[in-house]
């Protein structure tokens, strides 16, 4: 009996030590496990979606490594330290967006990148995905809640500036996601429902105005294609038709890894980026898609748990906005690939190929880890 009791105590001690080690490193074990699982799934699917391109696979793996490193570094900083530097971060990223406006690198008809030859090429708009909710959370956390009209107007002004700059690149998908990330902070802060309903009502004239004065011809065509993809099956409707064909042909269990015909015979465009979930659905079927959705739901649930447990207003607003924005990324990508939403060029988080996007996403989860693992320290100060 005593030997069994001693062994039980020993196991409990080991578990406590492991928990203490994770706390010392400011790592949330569940989040890390889920992210590493998604990283492995991404490389597995990308190998097939890219046509067995090992160079692409190594670049994605390197981006995961860089992103995980950034996540662990960011997790070490206290939320109040981050809040102190948020205004400077906002100004720097807006400055980078202005650099893109005048000196940016153009590719595929869009000017979205800053290119330093032989060094790096990156999209400043990706950084705004984190800086935007941080900025609005920083601003509102020191004001009375629910936010008053003047504080709401200032918040909207902070959102509109980068929104317009990114919209002009043009990058409608990213600009709308950044708009949503700032709006989520206002919603969590307790924005009155009558204001929310008023904003929803105003969307109709705003959408009409954007259609006639803001949206480019190719963006309008995407909306028309969404409404009737069969109207131009060999042109603008090709992408979504082939995507739905790939998803449907996978059935319940799929055709098997590396056996997808739509992607390997080049029927499916952008199979390693925006439409990668169609490759997953074709090769692994409904089961594979459901397993991926479970991973996403667990990540979102963990993010909402961290939001509820946050002990500062800044942390609560920021964690909630980051989690809900991540949900929007997943929802928009799957919706557009399956024909439920217009195609807006939003990659599938952690699965689609893309270095800057990957590092930004992992940095956002580093912020969530910081908010969660610094709770006790904050409570003692």
C-alpha positions in Angstrom: 0.0 0.0 0.0 2.7 2.4 1.0 4.7 1.7 -2.2 1.6 2.3 -4.3 1.0 5.6 -2.4 4.6 6.7 -2.9 4.4 6.0 -6.6 1.1 8.0 -6.8 2.7 11.0 -5.1 5.7 10.7 -7.4 3.5 10.8 -10.5 1.7 13.8 -9.1 5.0 15.5 -8.5 6.0 14.9 -12.0 2.8 16.4 -13.4 3.3 19.4 -11.1 6.8 19.9 -12.4 5.7 19.7 -16.0 3.0 22.2 -15.4 5.4 24.5 -13.6 7.9 24.2 -16.5 5.2 25.2 -19.0 4.1 28.1 -16.8 7.7 29.3 -16.5 8.1 29.3 -20.3 4.7 31.0 -20.6 3.4 28.2 -22.9 -0.2 27.0 -23.0 0.2 23.2 -23.5 -3.1 22.6 -25.2 -2.7 25.5 -27.6 0.8 24.3 -28.5 -0.4 20.7 -29.0 -3.2 21.8 -31.3 -0.9 24.1 -33.3 1.7 21.4 -33.8 -1.0 19.0 -35.0 -2.2 21.6 -37.5 1.5 22.1 -38.6 1.9 18.4 -39.3 -1.4 18.3 -41.1 -0.5 21.3 -43.2 2.8 19.7 -44.4 1.0 16.4 -45.1 -1.7 18.1 -47.2 0.6 20.6 -48.9 2.9 17.9 -50.2 0.0 16.6 -52.3 -1.6 19.9 -53.1 1.7 21.3 -54.4 2.4 18.3 -56.7 5.1 16.9 -54.4 7.1 20.1 -54.4 9.7 19.6 -51.7 11.0 23.2 -52.1 7.6 24.5 -51.3 7.3 22.1 -48.4 10.6 23.2 -46.9 9.7 26.9 -47.2 6.4 26.1 -45.3 8.2 24.2 -42.7 10.7 27.1 -42.2 7.8 29.5 -41.9 6.3 27.3 -39.2 9.6 27.2 -37.4 9.9 31.0 -37.6 6.3 31.5 -36.5 6.6 29.1 -33.6 9.8 31.0 -32.5 7.9 34.3 -32.8 5.0 32.9 -30.8 7.2 31.7 -27.9 9.1 35.0 -27.8 5.8 37.1 -27.8 4.4 34.8 -25.0 7.2 36.0 -22.7 6.0 39.6 -22.7 3.4 40.7 -20.3 0.2 42.0 -21.7 0.7 45.4 -20.1 4.1 45.6 -21.7 2.5 45.0 -25.1 -0.2 47.6 -24.4 2.5 50.2 -23.7 4.0 49.7 -27.2 0.8 49.3 -29.2 0.5 52.9 -30.4 4.0 52.8 -31.8 3.3 49.5 -33.5 0.2 50.9 -35.1 2.0 53.9 -36.4 4.9 51.7 -37.8 2.5 49.4 -39.6 0.5 52.3 -41.1 3.8 53.8 -42.2 4.7 50.5 -43.9 1.3 50.5 -45.6 2.1 54.0 -46.9 5.4 52.7 -48.2 3.5 50.0 -50.1 1.2 52.7 -51.5 4.1 54.6 -53.1 7.0 52.1 -53.4 5.4 48.7 -53.1 6.2 45.6 -55.1 3.5 44.7 -57.7 2.7 41.1 -58.5 -0.4 39.6 -60.2 -2.0 43.0 -60.6 -1.8 44.0 -57.0 0.7 46.1 -55.0 0.8 44.5 -51.6 4.4 43.8 -50.8 7.6 45.5 -49.7 10.4 43.9 -51.5 14.0 44.2 -50.3 16.0 42.4 -53.1 18.0 39.5 -51.8 16.7 39.9 -48.2 12.9 39.6 -47.8 9.6 40.2 -49.3 6.6 40.7 -47.0 3.0 42.0 -46.7 2.6 44.8 -44.1 -1.1 44.2 -44.2 -0.6 40.8 -42.4 0.9 42.6 -39.4 -2.2 44.8 -39.1 -4.3 41.6 -38.4 -2.7 41.6 -35.0 -2.0 45.3 -34.5 -5.6 46.4 -35.2 -7.4 44.5 -32.4 -4.5 45.4 -30.1 -4.9 49.1 -30.9 -8.6 49.2 -30.3 -8.3 47.1 -27.1 -5.5 49.4 -25.8 -7.7 52.5 -26.6 -10.9 51.2 -25.1 -9.4 49.5 -22.0 -8.6 52.9 -20.4 -12.0 54.3 -21.2 -15.4 53.7 -19.5 -17.4 50.8 -20.9 -19.7 50.5 -22.8 -17.9 52.9 -25.1 -19.4 56.4 -25.5 -20.1 57.8 -28.9 -16.8 59.9 -29.1 -14.7 56.8 -28.1 -16.5 54.7 -30.7 -15.9 57.3 -33.4 -12.2 57.5 -32.5 -12.0 53.7 -32.7 -13.7 53.7 -36.1 -11.2 56.3 -37.3 -8.3 54.0 -36.2 -9.9 51.2 -38.1 -10.7 53.1 -41.3 -7.2 54.4 -42.0 -5.5 51.0 -42.5 -8.8 49.6 -44.0 -8.6 52.2 -46.8 -4.9 51.8 -47.4 -5.2 48.0 -47.8 -8.4 48.3 -49.9 -6.4 50.5 -52.4 -3.7 47.8 -52.9 -6.3 46.3 -53.8 -6.9 43.6 -51.2 -10.6 43.5 -50.4 -10.4 40.2 -48.4 -7.7 41.3 -46.0 -9.2 44.8 -45.6 -12.5 43.3 -44.6 -10.9 40.9 -42.1 -9.0 43.8 -40.5 -12.2 45.8 -40.3 -13.8 42.8 -38.6 -11.0 42.4 -36.1 -11.4 46.0 -34.9 -15.2 45.7 -34.9 -15.0 42.6 -32.7 -13.2 44.6 -30.0 -16.0 47.2 -30.1 -18.6 44.4 -29.9 -16.9 42.7 -26.9 -16.6 46.1 -25.2 -20.4 46.3 -25.0 -21.4 48.5 -28.0 -25.1 49.3 -27.7 -27.3 47.0 -29.8 -29.1 50.0 -31.4 -25.7 51.1 -32.8 -25.0 47.6 -34.0 -28.4 47.4 -35.8 -27.8 50.9 -37.2 -24.4 49.8 -38.6 -26.0 46.6 -40.1 -28.7 48.7 -41.7 -26.1 51.1 -43.1 -24.3 48.2 -44.8 -26.8 48.3 -47.7 -26.0 51.8 -48.9 -22.3 51.3 -48.1 -22.3 48.1 -50.2 -24.0 49.9 -53.1 -21.4 52.8 -52.9 -18.5 50.3 -52.8 -19.9 48.5 -55.9 -20.1 51.7 -58.0 -17.1 53.7 -56.6 -14.6 51.4 -54.8 -14.7 47.8 -56.2 -12.5 46.9 -59.2 -14.0 45.1 -62.2 -12.4 41.7 -61.1 -13.9 42.1 -57.6 -17.4 42.8 -59.1 -17.0 39.7 -61.3 -16.3 37.6 -58.3 -19.6 38.6 -56.8 -21.4 37.9 -60.1 -19.7 34.6 -60.3 -20.7 33.7 -56.8 -24.3 34.4 -57.7 -24.2 32.3 -60.9 -20.9 30.4 -61.5 -22.3 28.5 -64.4 -22.8 31.7 -66.4 -19.1 31.5 -67.4 -18.0 27.9 -66.7 -14.7 28.2 -68.7 -13.8 31.7 -67.4 -14.6 33.3 -64.1 -16.7 30.4 -62.9 -14.0 27.8 -63.5 -12.4 28.1 -60.0 -15.5 27.5 -58.0 -17.0 24.9 -60.3 -13.8 22.8 -60.1 -13.5 23.4 -56.3 -17.1 22.0 -55.7 -16.4 19.1 -58.1 -13.3 18.2 -56.0 -15.2 18.5 -52.7 -18.1 16.4 -54.0 -15.9 13.7 -55.6 -14.2 12.9 -52.3 -17.3 11.4 -50.8 -17.1 10.2 -47.2 -13.6 8.7 -47.0 -11.9 10.4 -50.0 -9.8 9.0 -52.9 -6.7 8.6 -50.8 -3.5 10.7 -50.3 -1.9 11.8 -53.6 -4.8 10.3 -55.5 -6.8 13.5 -56.1 -7.5 14.1 -59.8 -8.7 17.7 -59.7 -5.5 19.0 -58.2 -3.0 16.6 -59.7 -4.4 17.1 -63.2 -4.4 20.9 -62.8 -8.1 21.3 -62.9 -8.1 23.0 -59.5 -6.4 26.4 -59.5 -4.5 27.7 -56.5 -4.6 24.2 -55.0 -1.8 24.9 -52.5 -3.2 28.3 -51.3 -6.8 29.5 -51.2 -8.4 26.2 -52.4 -6.3 23.7 -50.4 -9.3 22.5 -48.4 -10.8 21.2 -51.7 -7.7 19.0 -52.0 -8.2 17.8 -48.5 -11.9 17.0 -49.2 -11.1 15.1 -52.4 -8.3 13.0 -50.9 -9.7 12.4 -47.4 -13.4 13.1 -47.9 -15.9 14.3 -45.3 -14.0 12.5 -42.5 -10.8 14.4 -43.2 -12.7 17.8 -43.4 -14.5 17.0 -40.1 -11.3 16.2 -38.3 -9.8 19.5 -39.5 -12.9 21.4 -38.3 -12.6 19.7 -34.9 -9.1 21.0 -34.6 -10.3 24.5 -35.5 -13.2 24.3 -33.0 -10.8 23.2 -30.2 -8.5 26.1 -31.0 -11.5 28.5 -30.9 -12.9 27.0 -27.7 -9.5 27.4 -26.1 -9.3 31.0 -27.2 -12.7 31.7 -25.7 -11.7 30.1 -22.5 -8.6 32.3 -22.3 -10.9 35.3 -23.0 -13.2 34.4 -20.1 -10.3 33.8 -17.7 -8.4 37.0 -18.6 -7.9 39.2 -15.6 -7.4 42.6 -17.3 -9.8 44.5 -19.6 -7.1 44.8 -22.2 -6.4 41.1 -22.2 -10.1 40.2 -22.3 -10.9 42.5 -25.3 -7.8 41.4 -27.2 -8.2 37.7 -26.6 -11.8 37.7 -27.6 -11.1 39.7 -30.8 -8.2 37.5 -31.8 -10.3 34.4 -31.3 -13.3 35.6 -33.2 -11.2 36.9 -36.0 -9.5 33.5 -36.4 -13.0 32.0 -36.6 -13.8 34.5 -39.4 -10.7 33.4 -41.3 -11.8 29.8 -41.2 -15.4 30.5 -42.0 -14.6 32.8 -45.0 -12.2 30.4 -46.6 -14.4 27.4 -46.3 -17.4 29.4 -47.4 -15.8 30.7 -50.5 -14.3 27.4 -51.5 -17.6 25.6 -51.2 -19.5 28.3 -53.0 -21.3 29.8 -50.0 -19.4 33.1 -50.2 -17.7 35.1 -53.0 -14.0 34.3 -53.6 -12.0 37.0 -51.8 -8.6 35.5 -51.6 -8.4 34.5 -47.9 -6.1 31.5 -47.2 -7.1 28.7 -44.9 -5.3 29.3 -41.5 -2.3 27.1 -40.9 -3.0 24.9 -43.9 -2.6 27.1 -47.0 0.9 27.9 -48.2 2.1 31.4 -47.1 5.0 32.6 -45.0 3.9 36.0 -43.7 0.4 34.8 -43.0 1.7 31.8 -41.0 4.0 33.9 -38.9 1.3 36.5 -38.2 -1.2 33.8 -37.1 1.3 32.1 -34.8 2.2 35.5 -33.4 -1.4 36.1 -32.6 -1.5 32.8 -30.6 1.6 34.0 -28.8 -0.4 37.0 -27.6 -3.1 34.6 -26.4 -0.5 32.5 -24.5 0.8 35.7 -22.9 -2.6 36.8 -21.7 -3.3 33.3 -20.3 0.1 32.5 -18.6 0.6 35.9 -17.0 -2.7 35.8 -15.2 -1.3 34.9 -11.7 1.5 37.4 -11.9 -0.9 40.2 -12.7 -3.2 39.2 -9.9 -0.4 39.5 -7.4 0.7 43.0 -8.5 
